[in-house]
Amino acid sequence: MTETLVRKGVRRFCAAGIAAAVAGTVMLTAAGTAAAVEKNLTYKGGFPLIGDQQVAVVVKAEIPATAQAGTPISVPFTLDVDSGQAAGDGLRLVGAKKLSGTISSKVNVALGEQKVSIPIELPIPDTEVPAEGPLKFTASGQVDFTIPAGTPAGEATSSVDPAATSHIVTDSSLGEFDVQLTLDPPDQDAVLGKTTVS
């Protein structure tokens, strides 16, 4: 995670992120199956007032076991985020009562020598800032993409990208701000699963 924090006006991220409670099924080819995965990762990012902080994220997804090139796939994603005690204290200090926003990141898919990055954008719903304790929230959504027709058959590996961005909207004097995040430590196992492409 980078240590910079950039304040911005209202905007949406074109990439989605990391990074949410979601339910649904993975739509594959005729009779596909999906494997539920839960991955615990830690990030680091710079917050207003409190500086660099560690953020714990539980990534939950339904990774398709099989997929067919040229066929759309919809993968549910959940990001449970614990921004820590200091983040909660910082928002309470400026009188914030609620927050919302988006998390943006990518899922990197590797098939042999071919690699593609799939943008993810997950909304953070209106979330109350707790009266005490750490700041926690959930971002939910799904990733829709199509494996390009003509992609050679083989086993594709999906991994969480090491970078993510949280765009936070508050009802306080802080207004809106971005927190740029990166995996910390950087050598964590970010693999979500494998999909057999036919």
C-alpha positions in Angstrom: 0.0 0.0 0.0 1.2 3.4 -0.7 1.4 5.9 2.1 -0.3 8.8 0.2 -3.9 9.9 0.7 -5.5 12.0 -2.0 -8.7 13.9 -1.3 -11.0 14.0 -4.3 -14.4 15.1 -5.4 -17.2 12.7 -6.3 -16.1 10.1 -8.7 -16.3 6.4 -9.4 -13.4 4.1 -9.8 -13.1 2.3 -13.0 -11.5 -0.6 -11.3 -13.3 -2.4 -8.5 -11.6 -3.6 -5.3 -11.0 -5.4 -3.1 -12.2 -5.5 -1.7 -18.6 -7.4 1.2 -21.3 -9.8 1.7 -22.6 -11.2 -1.5 -24.6 -14.2 -2.4 -25.2 -15.8 -5.8 -24.2 -18.4 -8.2 -21.4 -18.5 -10.7 -22.9 -18.7 -14.2 -20.6 -20.9 -16.2 -21.1 -23.0 -19.3 -23.8 -25.6 -19.3 -23.2 -27.3 -16.0 -20.3 -25.6 -14.2 -19.5 -25.7 -10.5 -17.7 -23.2 -8.3 -15.4 -23.5 -5.3 -15.9 -21.1 -2.4 -12.7 -19.5 -1.3 -11.9 -17.3 1.7 -8.6 -15.5 1.8 -7.2 -13.5 4.7 -4.9 -10.7 3.5 -3.3 -7.6 5.2 -2.7 -4.3 3.5 -1.1 -1.0 4.4 -2.4 2.4 3.5 -2.2 6.1 4.5 -5.2 7.6 6.2 -6.0 11.3 7.0 -5.0 12.4 10.5 -3.6 9.0 11.5 -1.1 8.2 8.8 -0.1 4.7 7.7 -2.3 1.9 9.1 -2.6 -1.9 8.5 -5.9 -3.0 7.1 -7.2 -6.6 7.4 -9.3 -7.9 4.5 -11.1 -11.2 4.2 -11.7 -11.9 0.5 -14.6 -14.3 -0.3 -15.4 -15.4 -3.8 -16.9 -18.3 -5.8 -14.2 -19.3 -8.3 -15.5 -21.4 -11.2 -14.1 -24.9 -11.5 -14.6 -24.9 -15.2 -15.3 -22.2 -17.9 -15.6 -22.1 -21.6 -13.9 -19.5 -23.8 -16.4 -17.0 -25.2 -19.0 -17.6 -22.4 -19.8 -14.9 -19.8 -19.0 -15.6 -16.2 -20.3 -13.9 -13.1 -18.3 -14.3 -9.9 -19.7 -13.1 -6.6 -17.2 -11.2 -4.4 -17.2 -10.3 -0.7 -14.7 -8.1 1.1 -14.9 -7.9 4.8 -12.6 -5.0 5.9 -11.2 -4.2 9.3 -9.5 -0.9 9.2 -8.5 -1.0 12.9 -8.9 1.0 16.1 -7.0 4.1 14.9 -9.3 4.5 11.9 -12.3 4.3 14.1 -10.8 6.8 16.5 -9.9 9.2 13.7 -13.4 9.3 12.3 -15.0 9.7 15.7 -12.6 12.6 16.4 -14.0 14.6 13.5 -17.6 13.6 14.3 -18.2 11.2 11.5 -21.4 9.1 12.0 -21.4 7.1 8.8 -19.4 6.3 5.7 -19.9 4.8 2.3 -17.9 4.6 -0.9 -16.2 2.0 -3.2 -13.3 -0.4 -3.2 -11.4 -0.9 -6.4 -8.8 -3.5 -7.4 -8.2 -6.2 -9.9 -8.2 -10.0 -10.2 -5.2 -11.2 -12.2 -5.8 -14.3 -14.3 -2.9 -16.3 -15.7 -3.2 -19.1 -18.3 0.1 -20.3 -19.5 2.0 -17.3 -20.8 -1.2 -15.3 -21.2 -2.2 -12.9 -18.4 -5.2 -10.6 -18.1 -6.3 -8.2 -15.3 -10.0 -8.0 -14.6 -11.2 -4.7 -12.9 -13.4 -5.1 -9.8 -15.5 -2.3 -8.3 -17.4 -3.1 -5.1 -19.7 -0.6 -3.4 -19.4 0.2 0.3 -23.0 0.7 1.5 -23.9 3.3 4.2 -22.1 2.1 7.3 -22.4 3.5 10.8 -19.2 4.5 12.5 -19.2 2.6 15.8 -19.3 4.5 19.0 -16.1 2.7 20.0 -13.7 0.0 18.7 -12.3 -0.7 15.2 -13.8 0.6 12.0 -15.2 -2.4 10.0 -17.3 -2.5 6.9 -18.2 -4.8 4.1 -18.2 -4.3 0.3 -20.2 -6.5 -2.0 -20.6 -7.1 -5.7 -19.7 -9.4 -8.5 -17.1 -9.6 -11.3 -18.6 -10.1 -14.8 -16.2 -11.0 -17.6 -15.8 -13.3 -20.7 -12.8 -15.4 -21.4 -11.9 -14.3 -25.0 -13.0 -16.8 -27.7 -10.0 -18.6 -29.0 -8.2 -18.7 -25.7 -6.3 -22.0 -25.6 -7.5 -24.7 -23.2 -5.7 -25.1 -19.9 -5.7 -24.2 -16.2 -6.1 -20.6 -15.3 -5.0 -19.2 -12.0 -6.9 -16.3 -10.4 -5.1 -14.0 -7.9 -5.9 -10.8 -6.0 -3.9 -7.8 -7.3 -1.5 -6.4 -4.7 -2.9 -2.9 -5.0 -6.3 -1.6 -4.1 -8.0 1.7 -3.5 -10.7 2.6 -1.0 -12.7 5.7 -1.9 -14.4 6.8 1.4 -17.3 9.3 1.7 -18.0 10.6 5.2 -20.5 13.0 6.7 -17.8 14.9 8.5 -15.3 17.7 7.8 -13.0 15.1 6.1 -15.5 14.8 3.3 -14.3 12.3 0.7 -10.8 10.8 0.5 -8.9 7.9 -1.1 -6.7 5.4 0.7 -4.2 3.7 -1.6 -3.5 0.2 -0.4 -0.9 -2.4 -1.1 -0.3 -5.9 0.3 1.8 -5.8 3.5 3.9 -7.9 3.6 4.0 -8.1 -0.2 4.7 -11.9 -0.4 1.3 -13.1 0.9 -0.4 -15.9 -1.0 -3.0 -14.0 -3.0 -4.2 -16.9 -5.2 -8.0 -17.4 -5.1 -8.2 -20.5 -7.1 -7.9 -22.3 -10.5 -10.3 -22.7 -13.3 -10.1 -25.3 -16.2 -10.7 -23.4 -19.4 -12.0 -25.4 -22.4 
